Amino acid sequence: MKIKEGIDITAFLDTVKECKGSVYFKTIEGDQLNLKSLLSQYILISIIDNAELAGNGVIDCSQKEDFSLLKEFVIPCQ
């Protein structure tokens, strides 16, 4: 799943906190940011400001039910 453009990043990160499992932002270079980590959240905020970087990454959840919590913030990958 890719992050939608123009989302409320604070609401997104608050929703990530509600997820039961881990939530990752994965880059095409193979980097993985655990979005439950405060440091990773700061890095994600800077990535979101760059449309190219944000568009090249995907959101991955370790628990399938967490995708339903995040559905308003993400779109399926094509």
C-alpha positions, 0 to 999 in steps of 0.5 A, a space after each residue: 500500500 502506498 501513502 496517499 498524498 495530502 494526508 494528515 500525518 499526525 492522524 496517520 501516526 496516531 492510527 499507527 500507534 493503535 495497530 496491534 502489529 508492526 507497521 513499516 515504511 519500506 523504500 525501493 532501496 530496501 530500507 525499512 522504517 518501523 513507524 512505531 519508532 519515534 525516530 522513524 516517524 521523524 524520518 517519515 515526516 521528511 520523506 512525506 514532504 518529497 513526493 518522489 520519495 514518498 511515492 517510491 515507498 510502501 506501507 507494510 503491516 505485520 498484522 493483516 487486520 491493521 490494514 483496515 485501520 490504515 485504509 483511509 491513509 493508503 492506496 493499493 499498489 499497482 
